[in-house]
Amino acid sequence: MTTWVRCFWDEEDVWFYFEVDADGYVIRQVELLGPGSKALTAASLAEWQEARGDGRSAEYESVYGLTAEPPISEWEGHDPQSLSADEFENVWSTARGELQDRQRRPSS
């Protein structure tokens, strides 16, 4: 069964949003920084695996980041809050759009 949770890391002022499979592994992950909720990561394990197979993993990681590797049950010091699928999807789509827009903008 898929679940959705979020955790706050106050040392870095980052919210982590996770879509987790039945075994506790992260399927998709979003990281938002600070009061403005700047998207840092919006990564999908399946997309990363596909990019790796195509030799594009570095390109994927530079835009979307990575998902956490160990299962969530092995993490220490987090207090996950449950989310609905809709809440996660809203955060996911907003973060992905922000990262894609940032990628398209020319560097200054």
TITORGU-481367 format. One record per residue: x, y, z of N, C-alpha, C in turn. Coordinates in steps of 0.05 Angstrom, whole numbers, plus 32768, in hexadecimal, padded with zeros to 4 digits. Layout:
% residues N
n.east=X, n.north=Y, n.up=Z, ca.east=X, ca.north=Y, ca.up=Z, c.east=X, c.north=Y, c.up=Z;
...
This chain:
% residues 108
n.east=8011, n.north=7FE8, n.up=8000, ca.east=8000, ca.north=8000, ca.up=8000, c.east=8012, c.north=8019, c.up=8000;
n.east=800C, n.north=802B, n.up=7FEF, ca.east=801B, ca.north=8044, ca.up=7FED, c.east=8011, c.north=8057, c.up=8002;
n.east=8023, n.north=8066, n.up=800F, ca.east=801C, ca.north=807A, ca.up=8023, c.east=802B, c.north=8094, c.up=801C;
n.east=8022, n.north=80AA, n.up=8027, ca.east=802E, ca.north=80C4, ca.up=8023, c.east=8032, c.north=80D1, c.up=803E;
n.east=804A, n.north=80DC, n.up=8042, ca.east=8050, ca.north=80E9, ca.up=805B, c.east=8062, c.north=8101, c.up=8056;
n.east=8063, n.north=8112, n.up=806B, ca.east=8076, ca.north=8128, ca.up=806A, c.east=8084, c.north=812B, c.up=8085;
n.east=809C, n.north=8136, n.up=8084, ca.east=80AC, ca.north=8139, ca.up=809C, c.east=80BA, c.north=8155, c.up=809A;
n.east=80BE, n.north=8161, n.up=80B0, ca.east=80CC, ca.north=817B, ca.up=80B1, c.east=80E7, c.north=8177, c.up=80BE;
n.east=80FC, n.north=8182, n.up=80B1, ca.east=8117, ca.north=8182, ca.up=80BC, c.east=811E, c.north=819E, c.up=80C3;
n.east=811B, n.north=81A5, n.up=80DD, ca.east=811E, ca.north=81C1, ca.up=80E5, c.east=813A, c.north=81CC, c.up=80E3;
n.east=814E, n.north=81BA, n.up=80E4, ca.east=816A, ca.north=81C4, ca.up=80E2, c.east=8170, c.north=81D1, c.up=80C7;
n.east=8162, n.north=81C8, n.up=80B3, ca.east=8167, ca.north=81D2, ca.up=8098, c.east=814E, c.north=81E1, c.up=808D;
n.east=8138, n.north=81E2, n.up=809D, ca.east=811F, ca.north=81EF, ca.up=8095, c.east=8115, c.north=81E2, c.up=807B;
n.east=8114, n.north=81C8, n.up=807A, ca.east=810B, ca.north=81B9, ca.up=8062, c.east=80F4, c.north=81A7, c.up=8069;
n.east=80DF, n.north=81A8, n.up=8059, ca.east=80C9, ca.north=8194, ca.up=805A, c.east=80CF, c.north=817E, c.up=8046;
n.east=80CC, n.north=8165, n.up=804E, ca.east=80D0, ca.north=814E, ca.up=803D, c.east=80B4, c.north=8141, c.up=8039;
n.east=80AD, n.north=813C, n.up=8021, ca.east=8094, ca.north=812E, ca.up=801A, c.east=809B, c.north=8114, c.up=800C;
n.east=808F, n.north=80FE, n.up=8015, ca.east=8096, ca.north=80E4, ca.up=800A, c.east=807E, c.north=80D4, c.up=8002;
n.east=8080, n.north=80C7, n.up=7FEB, ca.east=806E, ca.north=80B2, ca.up=7FE3, c.east=807D, c.north=8098, c.up=7FE8;
n.east=8072, n.north=8086, n.up=7FF8, ca.east=8080, ca.north=806F, ca.up=8002, c.east=8071, c.north=8055, c.up=7FFA;
n.east=807F, n.north=8041, n.up=7FF1, ca.east=8072, ca.north=8028, ca.up=7FE9, c.east=806D, c.north=8017, c.up=8002;
n.east=8061, n.north=8000, n.up=7FFE, ca.east=8059, ca.north=7FEE, ca.up=8014, c.east=8071, c.north=7FE4, c.up=8025;
n.east=8088, n.north=7FE3, n.up=8019, ca.east=80A0, ca.north=7FDB, ca.up=8027, c.east=80AF, c.north=7FF1, c.up=8034;
n.east=80A5, n.north=800A, n.up=8032, ca.east=80B1, ca.north=8021, ca.up=803F, c.east=80C5, c.north=8030, c.up=802E;
n.east=80C9, n.north=8028, n.up=8015, ca.east=80DC, ca.north=8036, ca.up=8004, c.east=80CF, c.north=804E, c.up=7FF6;
n.east=80DF, n.north=8063, n.up=7FF4, ca.east=80D5, ca.north=807C, ca.up=7FE8, c.east=80D2, c.north=8079, c.up=7FCA;
n.east=80BA, n.north=807E, n.up=7FC0, ca.east=80B4, ca.north=807D, ca.up=7FA3, c.east=80B8, c.north=8099, c.up=7F96;
n.east=80AE, n.north=80AD, n.up=7FA4, ca.east=80B2, ca.north=80C9, ca.up=7F9B, c.east=80B7, c.north=80DA, c.up=7FB4;
n.east=80C7, n.north=80EF, n.up=7FB0, ca.east=80CF, ca.north=8100, ca.up=7FC6, c.east=80D0, c.north=811D, c.up=7FBD;
n.east=80C6, n.north=812F, n.up=7FCE, ca.east=80C8, ca.north=814C, ca.up=7FCA, c.east=80D5, c.north=8158, c.up=7FE2;
n.east=80E6, n.north=816C, n.up=7FDE, ca.east=80F3, ca.north=817B, ca.up=7FF3, c.east=80ED, c.north=8199, c.up=7FEE;
n.east=80E3, n.north=81A7, n.up=8002, ca.east=80DD, ca.north=81C3, ca.up=8000, c.east=80EC, c.north=81D2, c.up=8015;
n.east=80F9, n.north=81E8, n.up=800D, ca.east=810A, ca.north=81F7, ca.up=801F, c.east=80FD, c.north=8211, c.up=8028;
n.east=80FE, n.north=8216, n.up=8042, ca.east=80F8, ca.north=8230, ca.up=804D, c.east=80DB, c.north=8239, c.up=804B;
n.east=80D7, n.north=8252, n.up=8055, ca.east=80BB, ca.north=825D, ca.up=8055, c.east=80AF, c.north=825F, c.up=8039;
n.east=80C0, n.north=8263, n.up=8025, ca.east=80B6, ca.north=8265, ca.up=8009, c.east=80B1, c.north=824A, c.up=7FFC;
n.east=80B7, n.north=8235, n.up=800A, ca.east=80B4, ca.north=8219, ca.up=8000, c.east=80C1, c.north=8216, c.up=7FE4;
n.east=80DA, n.north=821E, n.up=7FE2, ca.east=80E9, ca.north=821B, ca.up=7FC9, c.east=80EE, c.north=81FD, c.up=7FC5;
n.east=80E7, n.north=81F3, n.up=7FAD, ca.east=80EB, ca.north=81D7, ca.up=7FA6, c.east=8109, c.north=81D1, c.up=7FA3;
n.east=8112, n.north=81BD, n.up=7FB2, ca.east=812E, ca.north=81B4, ca.up=7FB0, c.east=812F, c.north=819A, c.up=7FA0;
n.east=811B, n.north=8189, n.up=7FA5, ca.east=811A, ca.north=816E, ca.up=7F9A, c.east=80FD, c.north=8167, c.up=7F94;
n.east=80F9, n.north=8159, n.up=7F7E, ca.east=80E0, ca.north=814D, ca.up=7F77, c.east=80E7, c.north=8134, c.up=7F66;
n.east=80F0, n.north=811F, n.up=7F73, ca.east=80FC, ca.north=8108, ca.up=7F65, c.east=80EA, c.north=80F0, c.up=7F67;
n.east=80EB, n.north=80E1, n.up=7F51, ca.east=80DC, ca.north=80C7, ca.up=7F4F, c.east=80F1, c.north=80B1, c.up=7F4C;
n.east=80EE, n.north=809C, n.up=7F5C, ca.east=8100, ca.north=8085, ca.up=7F5A, c.east=80FE, c.north=8078, c.up=7F3E;
n.east=80E6, n.north=8075, n.up=7F34, ca.east=80E3, ca.north=8068, ca.up=7F1A, c.east=80EF, c.north=8079, c.up=7F04;
n.east=80EB, n.north=8093, n.up=7F05, ca.east=80F7, ca.north=80A4, ca.up=7EF0, c.east=8116, c.north=80A3, c.up=7EF2;
n.east=8121, n.north=80A4, n.up=7F0A, ca.east=813E, ca.north=80A3, ca.up=7F0D, c.east=8149, c.north=8088, c.up=7F03;
n.east=813B, n.north=8072, n.up=7F08, ca.east=8144, ca.north=8058, ca.up=7EFE, c.east=8144, c.north=8058, c.up=7EE0;
n.east=812F, n.north=8063, n.up=7ED4, ca.east=812E, ca.north=8065, ca.up=7EB7, c.east=8145, c.north=8076, c.up=7EAC;
n.east=8149, n.north=808D, n.up=7EB8, ca.east=815F, ca.north=809F, ca.up=7EB0, c.east=817A, c.north=8091, c.up=7EB2;
n.east=817E, n.north=8082, n.up=7EC8, ca.east=8197, ca.north=8074, ca.up=7ECC, c.east=819B, c.north=805F, c.up=7EB6;
n.east=8186, n.north=8051, n.up=7EAF, ca.east=8187, ca.north=803D, ca.up=7E99, c.east=818E, c.north=8049, c.up=7E7E;
n.east=8186, n.north=8063, n.up=7E7B, ca.east=818B, ca.north=8071, ca.up=7E62, c.east=81A5, c.north=8081, c.up=7E63;
n.east=81B4, n.north=807F, n.up=7E7A, ca.east=81CD, ca.north=808F, ca.up=7E7C, c.east=81C8, c.north=80AC, c.up=7E82;
n.east=81B1, n.north=80B3, n.up=7E8D, ca.east=81AA, ca.north=80CF, ca.up=7E92, c.east=81A6, c.north=80D5, c.up=7EB0;
n.east=81B0, n.north=80C4, n.up=7EC2, ca.east=81AB, ca.north=80C8, ca.up=7EDE, c.east=81B6, c.north=80E3, c.up=7EE9;
n.east=81CD, n.north=80EB, n.up=7EE0, ca.east=81D8, ca.north=8105, ca.up=7EE9, c.east=81C7, c.north=811C, c.up=7EE1;
n.east=81BC, n.north=811B, n.up=7EC9, ca.east=81AA, ca.north=8130, ca.up=7EBF, c.east=8191, c.north=8131, c.up=7ECF;
n.east=8185, n.north=8119, n.up=7ED5, ca.east=816D, ca.north=8117, ca.up=7EE5, c.east=8171, c.north=8123, c.up=7F01;
n.east=8187, n.north=811A, n.up=7F0D, ca.east=818D, ca.north=8123, ca.up=7F29, c.east=8192, c.north=8141, c.up=7F2A;
n.east=819E, n.north=814D, n.up=7F15, ca.east=81A3, ca.north=8169, ca.up=7F16, c.east=8189, c.north=817A, c.up=7F15;
n.east=8174, n.north=816F, n.up=7F0A, ca.east=815B, ca.north=817D, ca.up=7F08, c.east=8149, c.north=8176, c.up=7F20;
n.east=8146, n.north=815B, n.up=7F25, ca.east=8131, ca.north=8152, ca.up=7F38, c.east=813C, c.north=8148, c.up=7F53;
n.east=8156, n.north=8142, n.up=7F55, ca.east=8161, ca.north=8137, ca.up=7F6D, c.east=815E, c.north=8119, c.up=7F6E;
n.east=815F, n.north=810D, n.up=7F86, ca.east=815D, ca.north=80F1, ca.up=7F8A, c.east=8148, c.north=80EB, c.up=7FA0;
n.east=813F, n.north=80D2, n.up=7FA1, ca.east=812F, ca.north=80C8, ca.up=7FB7, c.east=8141, c.north=80BC, c.up=7FCC;
n.east=8137, n.north=80BB, n.up=7FE5, ca.east=8145, ca.north=80AE, ca.up=7FFB, c.east=8147, c.north=8090, c.up=7FF5;
n.east=815D, n.north=8084, n.up=7FFD, ca.east=8161, ca.north=8067, ca.up=7FF7, c.east=8157, c.north=8054, c.up=800C;
n.east=815E, n.north=8058, n.up=8026, ca.east=8155, ca.north=8045, ca.up=803A, c.east=8137, c.north=8046, c.up=803E;
n.east=812A, n.north=8030, n.up=8046, ca.east=810E, ca.north=8031, ca.up=804C, c.east=8108, c.north=8044, c.up=8063;
n.east=80F1, n.north=8050, n.up=8063, ca.east=80EA, ca.north=8065, ca.up=8077, c.east=80EA, c.north=8059, c.up=8093;
n.east=80E6, n.north=803F, n.up=8096, ca.east=80E6, ca.north=8033, ca.up=80B0, c.east=8102, c.north=8034, c.up=80BD;
n.east=8117, n.north=8038, n.up=80AE, ca.east=8132, ca.north=8039, ca.up=80B9, c.east=813B, c.north=8055, c.up=80C0;
n.east=812B, n.north=8069, n.up=80BB, ca.east=8132, ca.north=8085, ca.up=80C0, c.east=812F, c.north=808B, c.up=80DD;
n.east=8141, n.north=809C, n.up=80E7, ca.east=813F, ca.north=80A5, ca.up=8103, c.east=813A, c.north=80C3, c.up=8103;
n.east=812D, n.north=80CD, n.up=8118, ca.east=812A, ca.north=80E9, ca.up=811C, c.east=8116, c.north=80F7, c.up=810A;
n.east=8103, n.north=80E8, n.up=8100, ca.east=80EE, ca.north=80F6, ca.up=80F0, c.east=80D3, c.north=80EF, c.up=80FC;
n.east=80C0, n.north=8101, n.up=80F8, ca.east=80A5, ca.north=80FE, ca.up=8103, c.east=8092, c.north=8101, c.up=80EB;
n.east=808D, n.north=80EC, n.up=80DC, ca.east=807D, ca.north=80EE, ca.up=80C4, c.east=8060, c.north=80F5, c.up=80CA;
n.east=8055, n.north=8106, n.up=80BA, ca.east=8039, ca.north=810D, ca.up=80BB, c.east=802B, c.north=8102, c.up=80A2;
n.east=8015, n.north=80F5, n.up=80A5, ca.east=8007, ca.north=80E9, ca.up=808F, c.east=7FFC, c.north=80FF, c.up=807C;
n.east=7FFC, n.north=80F8, n.up=8063, ca.east=7FF0, ca.north=810A, ca.up=804E, c.east=7FDD, c.north=80F9, c.up=803D;
n.east=7FCB, n.north=8106, n.up=8030, ca.east=7FBA, ca.north=80F8, ca.up=801C, c.east=7FC9, c.north=80F8, c.up=8002;
n.east=7FC1, n.north=80E6, n.up=7FF0, ca.east=7FCD, ca.north=80E5, ca.up=7FD5, c.east=7FC9, c.north=8100, c.up=7FC7;
n.east=7FB2, n.north=810D, n.up=7FCA, ca.east=7FAE, ca.north=8127, ca.up=7FBD, c.east=7FC1, c.north=813C, c.up=7FC8;
n.east=7FC5, n.north=813C, n.up=7FE2, ca.east=7FD8, ca.north=8150, ca.up=7FEE, c.east=7FF4, c.north=814C, c.up=7FE3;
n.east=7FFC, n.north=8133, n.up=7FE1, ca.east=8017, ca.north=812D, ca.up=7FD6, c.east=8018, c.north=8136, c.up=7FB9;
n.east=8004, n.north=812F, n.up=7FA9, ca.east=8004, ca.north=8136, ca.up=7F8D, c.east=8005, c.north=8154, c.up=7F88;
n.east=7FF8, n.north=8163, n.up=7F99, ca.east=7FF9, ca.north=8180, ca.up=7F96, c.east=8015, c.north=818B, c.up=7F9B;
n.east=8022, n.north=8181, n.up=7FB0, ca.east=803E, ca.north=8189, ca.up=7FB6, c.east=8050, c.north=8180, c.up=7FA0;
n.east=804D, n.north=8167, n.up=7F97, ca.east=805D, ca.north=815C, ca.up=7F82, c.east=805C, c.north=816C, c.up=7F68;
n.east=8044, n.north=8172, n.up=7F5F, ca.east=8041, ca.north=8180, ca.up=7F45, c.east=804B, c.north=819D, c.up=7F47;
n.east=8048, n.north=81AA, n.up=7F5D, ca.east=8052, ca.north=81C5, ca.up=7F61, c.east=8071, c.north=81C4, c.up=7F61;
n.east=807D, n.north=81B2, n.up=7F6F, ca.east=809A, ca.north=81B0, ca.up=7F71, c.east=80A6, c.north=81A9, c.up=7F55;
n.east=809A, n.north=8196, n.up=7F48, ca.east=80A4, ca.north=818E, ca.up=7F2D, c.east=80A3, c.north=81A5, c.up=7F1A;
n.east=808D, n.north=81B4, n.up=7F1B, ca.east=808B, ca.north=81CB, ca.up=7F09, c.east=80A0, c.north=81E0, c.up=7F0F;
n.east=80A5, n.north=81E5, n.up=7F28, ca.east=80BA, ca.north=81F8, ca.up=7F30, c.east=80D5, c.north=81EF, c.up=7F27;
n.east=80DC, n.north=81D6, n.up=7F2B, ca.east=80F6, ca.north=81CC, ca.up=7F22, c.east=80F9, c.north=81CC, c.up=7F04;
n.east=80E4, n.north=81C5, n.up=7EF5, ca.east=80E5, ca.north=81C6, ca.up=7ED8, c.east=80E8, c.north=81E2, c.up=7ECE;
n.east=80DA, n.north=81F5, n.up=7EDA, ca.east=80DC, ca.north=8212, ca.up=7ED2, c.east=80F8, c.north=821C, c.up=7ED7;
n.east=8104, n.north=8214, n.up=7EEE, ca.east=811F, ca.north=821D, ca.up=7EF5, c.east=8133, c.north=8211, c.up=7EE1;
n.east=812E, n.north=81F9, n.up=7ED8, ca.east=8140, ca.north=81EC, ca.up=7EC4, c.east=813F, c.north=81FA, c.up=7EA9;
n.east=8127, n.north=8203, n.up=7EA2, ca.east=8124, ca.north=8210, ca.up=7E88, c.east=812F, c.north=822D, c.up=7E87;
n.east=8131, n.north=823A, n.up=7E9E, ca.east=813B, ca.north=8255, ca.up=7E9F, c.east=8159, c.north=8256, c.up=7E98;
n.east=8161, n.north=8269, n.up=7E88, ca.east=817D, ca.north=826B, ca.up=7E82, c.east=818C, c.north=8274, c.up=7E9B;
n.east=81A5, n.north=826A, n.up=7E9E, ca.east=81B6, ca.north=8272, ca.up=7EB5, c.east=81BF, c.north=828E, c.up=7EB1;
n.east=81C1, n.north=829C, n.up=7EC8, ca.east=81CB, ca.north=82B8, ca.up=7EC6, c.east=81E6, c.north=82BB, c.up=7ED4;
